[in-house]
Amino acid sequence: MLREKGKYASATQNRRFVWAEIIWPLILEINDVAFSLKQYQKKRDQVCKEKNVTIAVTSRGLVSLVQKGILLKEDDIYSIHFRLIPYMRLKANCDYASAIHEVRVK
């Protein structure tokens, strides 16, 4: 019997996907700590088409990243948590696990 994932597992999966496939590549692409909603939507549409993923999954992932504090939102501008800036400057791969760890470290 195949069971559906619980809501926490699917929320984590959505966050991981949005972070790995949309947000972090976008940050490295534009080489900036902040991006506009329009920039995000353009990247999201491209990824959704390539990966055959619904926009609903990505929007839940984006909201979840804001709730976790990895992304900060002000009007239509999103920015990464200040502790993730060194990764961007080094053009380093920053996976979701690293991002959540950096943000949670006091």
C-alpha positions in Angstrom: 0.0 0.0 0.0 1.4 3.4 -1.1 0.8 6.2 1.4 0.7 9.9 0.6 3.3 12.0 2.2 2.2 13.9 5.3 1.8 17.7 5.0 5.1 18.4 6.7 7.0 16.1 4.4 5.4 17.6 1.3 6.0 21.2 2.5 9.7 20.3 3.0 9.8 18.7 -0.4 8.2 21.9 -2.0 10.7 24.1 -0.2 13.7 22.0 -1.2 12.5 22.0 -4.9 11.9 25.7 -5.0 15.2 26.5 -3.3 17.3 24.1 -5.4 15.7 24.6 -8.8 14.5 28.2 -8.8 15.7 30.5 -6.0 19.4 29.5 -5.7 20.1 29.3 -9.4 18.3 32.7 -9.8 20.4 34.3 -7.1 23.6 33.0 -8.8 22.3 34.0 -12.2 21.6 37.6 -11.3 24.5 37.8 -8.8 22.4 39.7 -6.3 21.0 39.1 -2.8 17.5 40.2 -3.9 15.2 39.5 -6.7 11.8 40.8 -7.9 8.6 38.9 -8.1 8.8 39.2 -11.9 12.3 37.7 -12.0 11.1 34.8 -9.8 8.0 34.2 -12.0 10.1 34.1 -15.1 12.5 31.6 -13.6 9.6 29.6 -12.1 7.8 29.4 -15.4 10.9 28.1 -17.1 11.6 25.5 -14.4 7.9 24.4 -14.2 7.9 23.8 -18.0 11.2 21.9 -18.0 10.4 19.8 -14.9 6.7 19.4 -15.6 5.7 20.8 -12.1 2.6 22.8 -11.3 2.9 26.4 -10.3 0.9 25.6 -7.1 3.8 23.4 -5.8 6.3 26.3 -6.4 4.1 28.9 -4.8 3.6 26.8 -1.7 7.4 26.3 -1.6 8.1 30.0 -1.9 5.7 31.0 0.9 7.2 28.2 3.0 10.8 29.6 2.5 9.6 33.0 3.7 8.0 31.4 6.7 11.2 29.6 7.6 13.2 32.9 7.3 15.4 31.7 4.5 13.8 34.4 2.3 12.7 37.8 3.4 9.9 39.6 1.6 9.2 43.3 1.3 6.5 44.3 -1.2 7.4 42.6 -4.4 11.1 42.1 -3.6 12.5 38.9 -2.0 16.0 38.7 -0.5 18.1 35.9 0.9 18.9 35.8 4.6 22.1 37.7 5.3 24.0 34.5 6.4 23.6 33.1 2.9 25.4 36.1 1.2 28.9 34.6 1.5 27.7 31.5 -0.5 26.4 33.9 -3.2 29.7 35.8 -3.3 31.7 32.6 -3.6 29.2 31.3 -6.2 29.0 28.2 -4.0 26.4 25.6 -4.2 24.0 26.3 -1.2 21.6 23.4 -0.9 18.5 23.6 1.2 20.1 21.8 4.2 22.9 24.3 4.3 20.5 27.2 3.9 18.2 26.1 6.7 21.3 25.4 8.9 22.8 28.8 8.4 19.5 30.6 9.1 18.9 28.6 12.3 22.3 29.1 13.7 22.2 31.8 16.4 
